[in-house]
Amino acid sequence: MRTSELIITTEPTPDQVQFLEDQIYEFNSTTTGITDGEWLALFVKNEQGQIVAGICGNTWGGCLEIRQFWVEQARRKQGLGTRLLGVVRARGSPAGLPADSSHDVHVPGAGVLRQARL
């Protein structure tokens, strides 16, 4: 097999990323026979309809992967993130998410934050 061109980019388009997601899902589903994958997203909007918090990821094969999780700075430390995580966890639990999973978040300049016992 010959590769005609290698392209490195720091700004892939959403379509390029989705292409990779689709190819990986297709391979994994064909190989394992597991076809229960779903996207999952929750958003919180203010009175003006602007997103002020959100969490998104996907479920597949009894697992929940959280890819993005954000709460507007002014709304932090008020339990909103905990509520979002609780709703996603409840949605993921029927798919087999263990009750005591953990997740590491790496934030440049802030060290490593750990959210244990999701």
C-alpha positions as CSV (number, residue, x, y, z in Angstrom):
1,M,0.0,0.0,0.0
2,R,1.3,3.4,-0.9
3,T,0.5,6.6,0.9
4,S,0.2,9.4,-1.5
5,E,0.5,12.2,0.9
6,L,0.8,12.7,4.7
7,I,-0.9,15.8,6.0
8,I,-0.4,17.1,9.5
9,T,-2.9,19.7,10.7
10,T,-3.7,21.4,14.0
11,E,-7.1,22.4,12.7
12,P,-8.9,19.3,11.4
13,T,-12.4,20.0,10.2
14,P,-15.4,18.5,12.0
15,D,-16.0,16.3,8.9
16,Q,-12.5,14.9,9.0
17,V,-12.8,14.0,12.7
18,Q,-16.3,12.5,12.1
19,F,-14.9,10.4,9.2
20,L,-12.3,8.9,11.6
21,E,-15.0,8.4,14.3
22,D,-17.2,6.6,11.7
23,Q,-14.4,4.4,10.5
24,I,-13.4,3.3,14.0
25,Y,-17.0,2.6,15.0
26,E,-17.5,0.6,11.9
27,F,-14.4,-1.5,12.5
28,N,-15.1,-2.1,16.2
29,S,-18.8,-2.9,15.6
30,T,-18.0,-5.3,12.8
31,T,-15.2,-7.0,14.8
32,T,-17.1,-7.3,18.0
33,G,-20.8,-7.4,16.9
34,I,-21.5,-4.6,19.4
35,T,-23.7,-2.0,17.7
36,D,-25.2,-0.1,20.6
37,G,-23.1,3.1,20.3
38,E,-24.9,6.4,21.0
39,W,-23.8,10.0,21.3
40,L,-24.9,11.7,24.5
41,A,-24.9,15.4,25.3
42,L,-26.5,17.6,27.9
43,F,-26.5,21.4,27.8
44,V,-27.6,24.0,30.2
45,K,-28.8,27.3,28.7
46,N,-29.4,30.7,30.4
47,E,-32.4,32.9,29.9
48,Q,-31.0,34.2,26.6
49,G,-30.5,30.7,25.2
50,Q,-26.7,30.7,25.5
51,I,-25.0,27.5,26.6
52,V,-23.5,28.0,30.0
53,A,-22.6,24.4,30.8
54,G,-22.4,21.1,29.0
55,I,-21.2,17.6,28.9
56,C,-20.9,15.2,26.0
57,G,-19.5,11.9,24.9
58,N,-20.7,8.5,23.9
59,T,-21.7,5.1,25.0
60,W,-20.7,1.8,23.4
61,G,-20.3,-1.7,24.6
62,G,-21.3,-1.0,28.2
63,C,-18.9,1.9,28.5
64,L,-19.4,5.7,28.8
65,E,-16.8,8.0,27.5
66,I,-17.0,11.7,28.5
67,R,-15.1,13.8,25.9
68,Q,-16.1,17.3,26.9
69,F,-17.2,18.7,30.2
70,W,-17.5,22.4,30.8
71,V,-19.2,24.9,33.2
72,E,-19.1,28.6,32.7
73,Q,-16.6,30.2,35.2
74,A,-19.3,32.3,37.0
75,R,-21.5,29.1,37.5
76,R,-18.8,26.9,39.0
77,K,-18.8,25.7,42.6
78,Q,-22.6,25.8,42.7
79,G,-23.3,22.1,42.0
80,L,-24.1,22.4,38.3
81,G,-21.2,20.2,37.1
82,T,-22.1,17.6,39.7
83,R,-25.7,17.6,38.5
84,L,-24.6,17.2,34.9
85,L,-22.3,14.4,35.8
86,G,-25.1,12.7,37.8
87,V,-27.5,12.8,34.9
88,V,-24.9,11.4,32.4
89,R,-23.9,8.7,34.9
90,A,-27.5,7.7,35.4
91,R,-27.8,7.5,31.6
92,G,-24.6,5.5,31.3
93,S,-25.3,3.1,34.2
94,P,-27.8,1.0,32.2
95,A,-25.0,0.6,29.7
96,G,-22.8,-0.9,32.4
97,L,-20.8,2.0,33.7
98,P,-19.2,0.9,37.0
99,A,-20.3,3.0,40.0
100,D,-16.8,3.7,41.1
101,S,-15.0,4.6,37.9
102,S,-12.6,7.6,37.9
103,H,-11.6,10.2,35.4
104,D,-8.5,12.3,35.2
105,V,-8.6,15.8,33.8
106,H,-5.4,17.4,32.6
107,V,-5.5,21.2,32.6
108,P,-2.3,23.0,31.4
109,G,-0.9,25.0,34.3
110,A,-3.4,23.5,36.8
111,G,-2.0,20.1,37.5
112,V,-4.2,17.0,37.5
113,L,-7.7,17.1,38.9
114,R,-9.3,13.9,39.9
115,Q,-13.0,13.3,40.0
116,A,-13.3,10.0,41.8
117,R,-16.4,7.8,42.2
118,L,-18.3,9.1,39.3
